[in-house]
């Protein structure tokens, strides 16, 4: 079962100006490239050494010839240097700082993390423009990486040119900000402008810890800001503040023609809409985002406990109890995170709250605890020492000495690492993982109504006979404020999210492994077995929702009807935005807008 990457967050509680930058290099003759194909290093049309040298000069040191540390591991798997790579692969900041690496190392039978031939380590928008123009003029496969957290492998591709935005991570707070061109339409608001390479750890430090505000972002601190927003974006408190994409006020984006554009509701509004949930790196390279800053609640809190059912029948009863309790008491802006159903008839509740105090949270859960504790013949309940806890919201993401001492937060342990390089221990499970399988499905709130509740419980029970799953209740907007739902409706996200009470997720993975490294290769047989179990588990739930939707960032690599699953009725409009701003398909990602026109690797245009 997919580990709970939000667990440590809960344990903490237990203690600019757009300009048309169009400079280009001499265009290389494309002789030797197959018609309709992008060029590879083995093709005659690949830029010659002097062309790359000219690009390096134009970029003033920002062009990198990429070398993967895995190459040396394949050659000498028992060497000390290889052992160090595998050890460091559990440090998400090490992975993020290595141009050749990604946070996930691959997905069995789907993709393996493999580096680009060259990378532009972009320091500013001008570097991005130069890279985009070079890739377009020389018919290269272009890849964009910020945080590098893509489960779909979209932040890496061999034989490509990588635009790496890691160094573009400034965060600037504005007290009274209005999107350009919207001065007569929008009132000033508090906002934060964030570089495309920033991670949520950077954003929360600037906006919350130092600024006393709240920006709707990801739960994992090492996820990239730009990628999350472009994919719609959920955090622990999305049920209160809506999608991360809904808080986007303005972006700077470099489009396929090499123009740096300002996009907002008043300027390039269709492109702006497409960036709000249309998927990362399909429409352009985002270089800066400006997000609305919300008022920070006084308190964040958490509830954590485990219930073990003593029989299958008791577990079926427990599923009914907790889902009914959720529908009656928790489907509102105060609550978020996970209700997990594990193999062996185990329920794990790991939830967070905001906008209420600890005493109110205790009172809310008291009836449920009384029911469970009153049926000792069916259930046993395990609590952490502090089952209902609360803390100051302002210090939630702050790496205080107490948190570090108690192990509630971890720091990048490399010598000289920045003080702000911190992460939740529970999120470390993602670092260096190799996925075996992963699926998600939004579950509509109608399933909680009396007429359908029994069918939902039956499906959840049937799913757990195959594999575990989690209900991420913060990743559905049923019960959210009307304004949060309305703002989400004005994004490219699948409208299924609007009335979903949760996103059901089932997944499996193993820890760092890499093909060809003797003694460290992925367990292919186990992966395929687990993948079948996940398909069977999620099939039980999907049978309840004929036109189900799936969250693009947390979805099946092999999704056959991905246009419908990720975007539903919005896909046609997204395709029109793609045609307007990238008619030749320079920007390609797996199962991204317009990708159906290309081969699976993004190198060959398919005939209509």
C-alpha positions as CSV (number, residue, x, y, z in Angstrom):
1,X,0.0,0.0,0.0
2,X,1.2,3.5,-0.8
3,X,2.8,5.0,2.4
4,X,1.3,7.9,4.2
5,X,3.5,10.8,3.1
6,X,1.5,13.2,5.3
7,X,2.1,11.2,8.5
8,X,5.0,13.3,9.7
9,X,3.1,16.6,9.2
10,X,0.6,15.3,11.7
11,X,3.3,14.1,14.1
12,X,4.7,17.6,14.1
13,X,1.5,18.6,15.8
14,X,2.1,16.1,18.4
15,X,4.9,18.1,19.9
16,X,7.5,41.2,-13.1
17,X,7.7,42.6,-16.3
18,X,7.0,40.6,-19.5
19,X,9.3,41.3,-22.5
20,X,9.5,39.5,-25.9
21,X,12.9,37.9,-25.4
22,X,13.6,36.3,-28.7
23,X,17.4,36.0,-29.1
24,X,18.4,32.9,-31.1
25,X,21.4,31.0,-32.3
26,X,22.1,30.1,-35.9
27,X,19.7,27.5,-37.2
28,X,21.1,24.1,-38.0
29,X,20.1,22.3,-41.2
30,X,17.8,19.4,-40.3
31,X,19.3,17.0,-42.9
32,X,19.4,13.5,-41.5
33,X,16.3,13.7,-39.3
34,X,13.3,11.6,-40.2
35,X,10.3,13.5,-41.4
36,X,8.1,14.4,-38.5
37,X,10.8,13.3,-36.0
38,X,12.8,15.2,-33.4
39,X,16.5,14.6,-33.6
40,X,18.6,12.5,-31.3
41,X,22.4,12.6,-30.6
42,X,22.8,9.7,-33.1
43,X,21.2,11.7,-35.9
44,X,23.2,13.7,-38.4
45,X,20.9,16.6,-37.7
46,X,22.0,16.8,-34.0
47,X,23.6,20.1,-33.4
48,X,27.4,20.0,-33.9
49,X,29.9,20.7,-31.1
50,X,30.4,24.3,-32.3
51,X,26.7,24.9,-32.1
52,X,26.5,23.7,-28.5
53,X,29.6,25.7,-27.7
54,X,27.9,28.8,-29.1
55,X,24.9,28.1,-26.9
56,X,27.1,27.7,-23.9
57,X,28.6,31.0,-24.5
58,X,25.3,32.7,-24.9
59,X,24.1,31.2,-21.6
60,X,27.3,32.3,-19.8
61,X,27.9,29.0,-18.0
62,X,24.4,27.7,-17.6
63,X,24.6,24.9,-20.2
64,X,25.4,21.5,-18.6
65,X,26.4,18.3,-20.3
66,X,24.5,15.8,-18.2
67,X,26.1,12.7,-16.7
68,X,24.1,10.3,-14.7
69,X,25.5,8.8,-11.4
70,X,23.7,5.6,-12.3
71,X,26.0,5.0,-15.2
72,X,28.9,4.4,-12.8
73,X,26.7,2.3,-10.6
74,X,25.9,0.0,-13.5
75,X,29.7,-0.3,-14.2
76,X,30.7,-0.9,-10.6
77,X,27.7,-1.8,-8.5
78,X,29.8,-2.8,-5.4
79,X,31.8,0.4,-5.4
80,X,31.6,2.8,-2.4
81,X,30.5,5.6,-4.7
82,X,27.5,3.6,-5.8
83,X,26.5,2.8,-2.2
84,X,26.7,6.5,-1.5
85,X,24.3,7.3,-4.4
86,X,21.7,4.8,-3.1
87,X,22.1,6.2,0.4
88,X,21.7,9.8,-0.8
89,X,18.7,8.8,-3.0
90,X,16.7,8.9,0.3
91,X,17.5,12.7,0.6
92,X,15.0,14.6,-1.5
93,X,17.2,17.6,-1.7
94,X,20.1,15.5,-3.1
95,X,17.8,14.3,-5.8
96,X,16.6,17.8,-6.5
97,X,20.1,19.2,-6.7
98,X,21.3,16.6,-9.2
99,X,20.5,17.6,-12.8
100,X,20.4,13.9,-13.9
101,X,18.0,12.7,-11.2
102,X,14.3,12.8,-10.4
103,X,12.5,12.2,-7.1
104,X,11.0,9.0,-8.3
105,X,13.5,6.7,-10.0
106,X,10.9,5.0,-12.3
107,X,7.8,2.8,-12.7
108,X,8.2,-0.9,-13.5
109,X,7.1,-1.6,-17.1
110,X,6.5,2.1,-17.6
111,X,9.6,4.4,-17.4
112,X,13.0,4.7,-15.9
113,X,14.6,8.0,-14.8
114,X,17.1,8.7,-17.5
115,X,18.9,12.1,-18.1
116,X,18.8,14.6,-20.9
117,X,21.9,15.0,-23.1
118,X,22.2,18.7,-22.1
119,X,20.5,20.9,-19.6
120,X,20.1,24.6,-19.3
121,X,20.3,25.5,-15.6
122,X,18.1,28.5,-16.0
123,X,18.8,31.5,-13.7
124,X,16.2,33.8,-15.2
125,X,13.5,34.1,-17.9
126,X,16.1,35.0,-20.6
127,X,17.8,31.7,-20.1
128,X,14.5,29.9,-20.5
129,X,13.8,31.8,-23.7
130,X,17.2,30.9,-25.1
131,X,16.6,27.2,-24.4
132,X,13.1,27.2,-25.9
133,X,14.3,28.9,-29.1
134,X,17.3,26.6,-29.4
135,X,15.1,23.5,-29.0
136,X,12.5,24.7,-31.5
137,X,15.1,25.8,-34.1
138,X,17.1,22.5,-33.9
139,X,14.1,20.2,-33.6
140,X,15.0,18.9,-30.2
141,X,12.9,17.1,-27.6
142,X,12.4,19.6,-24.8
143,X,11.9,18.7,-21.1
144,X,11.1,20.9,-18.1
145,X,12.1,20.1,-14.5
146,X,11.5,22.1,-11.3
147,X,10.9,19.9,-8.3
148,X,11.1,16.7,-10.4
149,X,8.3,14.9,-8.5
150,X,6.4,13.6,-11.5
151,X,5.1,10.0,-11.0
152,X,4.5,9.9,-14.8
153,X,8.2,10.5,-15.7
154,X,7.4,13.9,-17.3
155,X,10.5,15.7,-15.9
156,X,13.0,13.5,-17.6
157,X,13.7,12.1,-21.1
158,X,16.9,10.7,-22.7
159,X,18.3,12.4,-25.7
160,X,16.6,15.7,-24.9
161,X,17.4,19.3,-23.8
162,X,16.3,20.0,-20.3
163,X,15.1,23.3,-19.0
164,X,16.0,23.1,-15.3
165,X,14.4,25.9,-13.2
166,X,15.8,24.9,-9.9
167,X,17.7,28.1,-9.3
168,X,14.7,30.3,-10.0
169,X,13.3,30.2,-6.5
170,X,12.8,33.7,-5.1
171,X,9.7,34.4,-3.1
172,X,8.4,38.0,-2.8
173,X,5.4,39.1,-0.7
174,X,3.1,41.9,-1.9
175,X,0.6,43.6,0.4
176,X,-1.6,45.2,-2.2
177,X,-1.2,43.5,-5.6
178,X,-3.3,43.5,-8.8
179,X,-2.7,41.4,-11.9
180,X,-1.4,43.5,-14.9
181,X,-4.3,44.8,-17.0
182,X,-6.8,44.0,-14.3
183,X,-6.6,47.3,-12.4
184,X,-10.2,48.2,-13.2
185,X,-11.5,44.7,-12.6
186,X,-9.9,43.4,-9.5
187,X,-9.3,44.8,-6.0
188,X,-5.8,44.7,-4.6
189,X,-5.0,41.6,-2.6
190,X,-2.1,40.2,-0.6
191,X,-0.1,37.9,-2.9
192,X,3.2,36.1,-3.2
193,X,5.3,36.0,-6.4
194,X,7.2,32.7,-6.5
195,X,9.9,31.5,-8.9
196,X,9.2,28.3,-10.9
197,X,12.0,26.4,-9.2
198,X,10.8,27.0,-5.6
199,X,9.7,24.2,-3.5
200,X,6.8,24.4,-1.1
201,X,9.3,24.5,1.8
202,X,10.6,27.8,0.4
203,X,7.1,29.2,-0.1
204,X,5.8,28.2,3.4
205,X,8.9,29.6,5.0
206,X,8.5,33.0,3.3
207,X,4.7,33.3,3.4
208,X,3.7,31.6,6.7
209,X,6.7,31.4,9.0
210,X,8.0,34.9,8.2
211,X,5.0,36.5,6.6
212,X,2.1,35.3,8.8
213,X,-0.1,34.3,5.8
214,X,-1.2,31.2,4.1
215,X,-0.7,30.1,0.5
216,X,-2.6,27.0,-0.7
217,X,0.1,24.6,-1.7
218,X,1.3,21.0,-1.4
219,X,1.5,18.8,1.7
220,X,5.0,17.5,0.7
221,X,7.5,20.3,1.2
222,X,9.9,19.2,-1.6
223,X,7.2,19.3,-4.3
224,X,7.8,22.1,-6.8
225,X,5.4,25.1,-6.7
226,X,5.0,25.5,-10.4
227,X,4.3,21.8,-11.1
228,X,1.7,21.5,-8.4
229,X,-0.2,24.6,-9.5
230,X,-0.2,23.6,-13.1
231,X,-1.7,20.2,-12.2
232,X,-4.4,21.7,-10.1
233,X,-2.8,21.2,-6.7
234,X,-4.0,19.9,-3.4
235,X,-2.7,20.4,0.2
236,X,-3.8,19.3,3.6
237,X,-6.3,22.1,3.9
238,X,-7.7,22.2,0.3
239,X,-11.2,21.6,1.7
240,X,-11.0,25.1,3.2
241,X,-8.9,27.0,0.7
242,X,-9.6,25.2,-2.6
243,X,-7.2,24.2,-5.3
244,X,-3.7,25.7,-5.5
245,X,-4.6,26.5,-9.1
246,X,-7.6,28.5,-7.9
247,X,-5.2,30.9,-6.0
248,X,-3.2,31.6,-9.1
249,X,-3.5,35.3,-9.9
250,X,-0.9,35.7,-12.6
251,X,2.0,33.8,-14.2
252,X,4.9,34.5,-16.5
253,X,5.3,31.8,-19.1
254,X,7.6,31.3,-22.1
255,X,5.6,29.9,-25.0
256,X,6.8,27.8,-28.0
257,X,7.5,30.9,-30.1
258,X,10.0,32.1,-27.5
259,X,7.9,34.9,-26.1
260,X,7.8,35.6,-22.4
261,X,4.2,36.3,-21.7
262,X,2.3,37.7,-18.7
263,X,-0.9,35.7,-18.3
264,X,-3.9,36.4,-16.0
265,X,-7.6,36.7,-16.1
266,X,-7.3,40.0,-18.2
267,X,-4.2,39.2,-20.4
268,X,-4.0,36.0,-22.4
269,X,-7.0,34.7,-20.4
270,X,-7.3,31.3,-22.2
271,X,-3.6,30.4,-21.6
272,X,-4.1,31.5,-18.0
273,X,-7.1,29.2,-17.7
274,X,-5.1,26.3,-19.2
275,X,-2.2,26.7,-16.8
276,X,-4.7,26.3,-13.9
277,X,-4.8,22.5,-13.9
278,X,-4.0,21.7,-17.5
279,X,-0.9,19.8,-16.5
280,X,2.7,20.8,-16.2
281,X,4.9,21.8,-19.2
282,X,2.2,21.1,-21.9
283,X,1.6,24.7,-22.8
284,X,4.9,26.5,-22.0
285,X,7.6,26.9,-19.4
286,X,6.3,28.8,-16.4
287,X,9.0,31.0,-14.9
288,X,7.1,32.8,-12.1
289,X,3.7,32.5,-10.4
290,X,1.8,35.0,-8.3
291,X,-0.5,33.3,-5.8
292,X,-3.2,34.8,-3.5
293,X,-2.2,34.8,0.1
294,X,-5.0,33.9,2.5
295,X,-5.5,34.8,6.1
296,X,-3.6,32.3,8.3
297,X,-5.7,30.4,10.8
298,X,-4.6,30.6,14.4
299,X,-4.4,26.8,14.8
300,X,-3.6,23.7,12.9
301,X,-4.4,20.3,14.5
302,X,-4.5,16.6,13.9
303,X,-6.3,13.4,14.9
304,X,-4.4,10.1,14.7
305,X,-5.5,6.6,15.6
306,X,-5.8,3.0,14.4
307,X,-8.7,0.6,14.7
308,X,-8.3,-3.2,14.2
309,X,-11.4,-5.2,13.3
310,X,-11.5,-8.7,14.7
311,X,-13.3,-10.3,11.8
312,X,-14.3,-9.5,8.2
313,X,-17.8,-8.8,9.3
314,X,-16.5,-6.4,11.9
315,X,-14.4,-4.6,9.3
316,X,-17.3,-4.2,7.0
317,X,-19.2,-2.6,10.0
318,X,-16.2,-0.4,10.7
319,X,-16.1,0.9,7.1
320,X,-19.8,1.8,7.4
321,X,-19.2,3.6,10.8
322,X,-16.3,5.7,9.7
323,X,-17.8,6.7,6.3
324,X,-21.1,7.7,7.9
325,X,-19.3,9.6,10.6
326,X,-17.3,11.4,7.9
327,X,-20.4,12.3,6.0
328,X,-22.2,13.6,9.1
329,X,-19.4,15.4,11.0
330,X,-16.2,15.9,8.9
331,X,-17.2,16.8,5.3
332,X,-16.6,20.5,5.8
333,X,-13.8,23.1,5.5
334,X,-12.3,22.2,8.9
335,X,-11.0,18.7,8.0
336,X,-8.5,17.2,5.6
337,X,-6.1,14.3,4.9
338,X,-6.6,10.6,5.0
339,X,-8.8,7.7,6.0
340,X,-6.9,4.5,5.1
341,X,-8.1,1.0,4.8
342,X,-5.2,-1.5,5.1
343,X,-5.0,-5.2,4.5
344,X,-5.7,-7.3,7.6
345,X,-8.9,-5.4,8.4
346,X,-7.1,-2.3,9.7
347,X,-8.5,1.3,9.7
348,X,-5.9,4.2,10.1
349,X,-7.2,7.7,10.5
350,X,-4.7,10.4,9.9
351,X,-6.5,13.7,9.7
352,X,-5.8,17.4,10.2
353,X,-8.0,20.3,11.1
354,X,-8.1,24.1,10.9
355,X,-10.5,26.8,12.0
356,X,-11.4,25.0,15.3
357,X,-9.6,24.5,18.6
358,X,-8.5,21.2,20.1
359,X,-11.4,21.0,22.4
360,X,-13.9,21.3,19.5
361,X,-12.0,18.6,17.6
362,X,-12.2,16.3,20.6
363,X,-15.9,16.9,21.0
364,X,-16.4,16.2,17.3
365,X,-14.7,12.8,17.5
366,X,-16.1,11.7,20.9
367,X,-19.2,9.9,19.6
368,X,-17.1,7.9,17.1
369,X,-14.7,6.8,19.8
370,X,-17.6,5.9,22.1
371,X,-19.1,3.7,19.4
372,X,-15.8,1.8,18.7
373,X,-14.8,1.5,22.3
374,X,-18.2,0.2,23.2
375,X,-17.8,-2.8,20.8
376,X,-14.8,-4.6,22.2
377,X,-16.0,-7.8,20.7
378,X,-15.4,-6.4,17.3
379,X,-12.7,-3.7,17.5
380,X,-9.5,-2.7,19.3
381,X,-8.3,0.9,19.1
382,X,-4.8,2.2,19.3
383,X,-4.1,5.8,20.0
384,X,-0.8,7.7,19.8
385,X,0.0,9.4,23.2
386,X,-1.7,12.5,21.9
387,X,-4.6,11.4,19.7
388,X,-6.0,14.9,19.2
389,X,-3.5,17.7,19.1
390,X,-3.1,21.3,18.0
391,X,-0.3,23.8,17.4
392,X,0.3,27.4,16.2
393,X,-0.3,27.5,12.4
394,X,2.5,30.0,12.0
395,X,5.1,27.5,13.2
396,X,3.7,24.5,11.4
397,X,6.4,24.5,8.7
398,X,9.1,26.0,10.9
399,X,12.1,23.7,11.6
400,X,12.3,24.5,15.3
401,X,14.9,22.8,17.6
402,X,12.2,20.9,19.4
403,X,10.9,19.4,16.1
404,X,14.3,18.4,15.0
405,X,15.2,16.9,18.4
406,X,12.1,14.8,18.5
407,X,12.4,13.8,14.9
408,X,9.2,15.5,13.7
409,X,11.1,17.3,10.9
410,X,14.3,16.4,9.1
411,X,17.0,18.5,7.5
412,X,19.2,18.0,4.5
413,X,22.2,16.3,6.1
414,X,24.8,17.1,3.4
415,X,27.6,19.4,4.6
416,X,26.9,23.0,3.9
417,X,23.2,22.4,3.0
418,X,21.0,25.5,3.5
419,X,19.1,25.8,6.8
420,X,15.8,25.8,4.9
421,X,16.3,22.4,3.3
422,X,13.8,20.6,5.6
423,X,11.2,17.9,4.9
424,X,8.7,15.8,6.8
425,X,10.1,12.3,7.6
426,X,6.9,10.7,6.2
427,X,7.6,12.3,2.8
428,X,11.0,10.5,2.6
429,X,9.2,7.4,1.3
430,X,8.8,9.2,-2.0
431,X,12.5,9.9,-2.3
432,X,14.1,7.4,-4.7
433,X,11.0,5.2,-4.9
434,X,10.3,2.9,-7.8
435,X,6.6,2.6,-8.4
436,X,4.9,-0.7,-8.9
437,X,1.4,0.6,-9.6
438,X,-0.8,3.6,-8.8
439,X,-4.4,4.5,-9.5
440,X,-6.8,7.1,-8.3
441,X,-10.5,7.9,-8.6
442,X,-12.7,10.7,-7.4
443,X,-15.7,9.5,-5.4
444,X,-18.8,11.7,-5.6
445,X,-20.5,12.8,-2.4
446,X,-23.7,11.1,-3.7
447,X,-22.1,7.8,-2.7
448,X,-22.5,8.9,1.0
449,X,-26.2,9.3,0.7
450,X,-28.3,6.6,2.4
451,X,-29.4,5.1,-1.0
452,X,-25.9,4.5,-2.1
453,X,-23.9,4.3,1.1
454,X,-24.3,0.5,1.4
455,X,-22.9,0.0,-2.1
456,X,-19.9,2.3,-1.3
457,X,-19.1,0.3,1.8
458,X,-19.4,-3.0,-0.1
459,X,-17.0,-1.6,-2.7
460,X,-14.5,-0.4,-0.1
461,X,-14.5,-3.8,1.6
462,X,-14.2,-5.6,-1.7
463,X,-11.2,-3.4,-2.7
464,X,-9.4,-4.3,0.6
465,X,-9.5,-8.0,-0.3
466,X,-7.0,-7.1,-3.1
467,X,-4.9,-4.2,-1.8
468,X,-5.0,-1.3,0.6
469,X,-6.3,2.2,-0.3
470,X,-6.7,5.7,1.1
471,X,-9.5,8.2,1.0
472,X,-7.8,11.6,0.6
473,X,-10.7,13.7,1.7
474,X,-8.8,17.0,1.1
475,X,-8.6,16.1,-2.6
476,X,-12.3,16.5,-3.3
477,X,-14.3,19.7,-2.8
478,X,-17.6,18.4,-1.6
479,X,-18.2,20.3,1.7
480,X,-15.8,23.1,0.8
481,X,-17.0,26.8,0.8
482,X,-19.0,27.9,-2.2
483,X,-16.4,30.4,-3.2
484,X,-13.7,27.6,-3.2
485,X,-15.9,25.4,-5.4
486,X,-16.6,28.3,-7.8
487,X,-12.9,29.2,-8.1
488,X,-12.2,25.5,-8.9
489,X,-14.9,25.5,-11.6
490,X,-12.9,28.2,-13.3
491,X,-9.9,25.9,-13.8
492,X,-9.1,23.2,-16.3
493,X,-9.4,20.5,-13.7
494,X,-11.9,17.7,-14.3
495,X,-15.2,18.9,-13.0
496,X,-15.5,15.6,-11.1
497,X,-13.4,17.2,-8.4
498,X,-16.2,19.7,-7.6
499,X,-18.6,17.3,-6.0
500,X,-16.1,14.6,-4.9
501,X,-15.9,13.9,-1.2
502,X,-12.5,12.2,-1.6
503,X,-9.8,11.0,-4.0
504,X,-9.4,7.3,-3.5
505,X,-5.8,6.2,-4.1
506,X,-4.1,2.8,-4.2
507,X,-0.5,2.3,-4.9
508,X,2.7,0.3,-4.3
509,X,6.4,0.9,-4.6
510,X,9.8,-0.2,-3.5
511,X,12.7,1.8,-2.2
512,X,15.7,2.9,-4.4
513,X,16.5,0.5,-7.2
514,X,17.8,0.9,-10.7
515,X,17.8,-1.4,-13.8
516,X,21.2,-2.8,-14.6
517,X,22.7,-2.2,-11.2
518,X,23.5,-5.8,-10.0
519,X,22.0,-6.4,-6.6
520,X,19.9,-3.2,-6.8
521,X,17.5,-3.9,-9.6
522,X,13.7,-3.4,-9.3
523,X,11.7,-6.5,-8.3
524,X,9.8,-6.9,-11.6
525,X,7.8,-10.0,-10.6
526,X,6.6,-8.4,-7.3
527,X,5.8,-5.2,-9.1
528,X,3.6,-6.9,-11.7
529,X,1.8,-8.9,-9.0
530,X,1.1,-5.7,-7.0
531,X,0.0,-3.8,-10.0
532,X,-2.7,-6.5,-10.7
533,X,-3.9,-6.2,-7.1
534,X,-4.2,-2.4,-7.4
535,X,-6.2,-2.8,-10.6
536,X,-8.6,-5.2,-8.9
537,X,-8.9,-3.0,-5.8
538,X,-9.7,0.2,-7.7
539,X,-11.9,-1.7,-10.1
540,X,-14.3,-2.3,-7.2
541,X,-14.6,1.4,-6.6
542,X,-14.7,2.5,-10.3
543,X,-17.6,0.2,-10.9
544,X,-19.6,2.7,-8.8
545,X,-18.7,5.7,-11.0
546,X,-19.3,5.1,-14.7
547,X,-17.5,8.3,-15.8
548,X,-14.9,8.5,-13.1
549,X,-12.1,11.0,-13.0
550,X,-8.5,10.8,-11.9
551,X,-6.1,13.4,-10.6
552,X,-3.4,14.0,-13.3
553,X,-0.5,14.1,-10.8
554,X,-1.6,11.0,-8.9
555,X,-2.8,8.6,-11.6
556,X,-2.1,5.5,-13.6
557,X,0.7,5.7,-16.2
558,X,-1.3,3.3,-18.3
559,X,-4.6,5.2,-18.1
560,X,-6.3,4.4,-21.5
561,X,-8.9,7.2,-21.5
562,X,-6.6,9.8,-19.9
563,X,-8.2,12.8,-21.7
564,X,-11.6,12.1,-20.0
565,X,-10.1,10.9,-16.8
566,X,-7.9,14.0,-16.2
567,X,-9.9,16.8,-17.7
568,X,-13.4,15.5,-18.7
569,X,-15.4,18.0,-20.7
570,X,-12.5,20.6,-20.4
571,X,-10.2,18.7,-22.7
572,X,-11.6,20.1,-25.9
573,X,-11.0,23.7,-24.6
574,X,-7.5,22.7,-23.5
575,X,-6.7,21.3,-26.9
576,X,-7.7,24.6,-28.4
577,X,-5.3,26.5,-26.1
578,X,-2.6,24.1,-27.1
579,X,-3.2,24.6,-30.8
580,X,-3.1,28.4,-30.3
581,X,0.1,28.6,-28.3
582,X,2.0,25.5,-29.4
583,X,0.7,24.3,-32.8
584,X,3.8,22.3,-33.6
585,X,3.9,20.4,-30.3
586,X,7.2,21.6,-28.9
587,X,6.0,20.9,-25.4
588,X,5.3,17.2,-24.9
589,X,4.7,15.2,-21.7
590,X,3.3,11.7,-21.3
591,X,-0.5,12.0,-21.3
592,X,-0.3,15.7,-21.6
593,X,-2.5,18.0,-23.7
594,X,-1.8,17.2,-27.3
595,X,0.4,14.2,-26.6
596,X,-1.9,11.9,-28.6
597,X,-0.4,13.4,-31.7
598,X,3.1,12.0,-30.8
599,X,4.7,8.7,-30.2
600,X,5.0,7.5,-26.6
601,X,8.5,8.9,-26.3
602,X,7.6,12.3,-27.8
603,X,10.1,12.0,-30.7
604,X,7.8,11.1,-33.6
605,X,4.7,12.9,-34.9
606,X,1.9,10.5,-35.6
607,X,0.0,10.7,-38.8
608,X,-3.6,12.0,-38.5
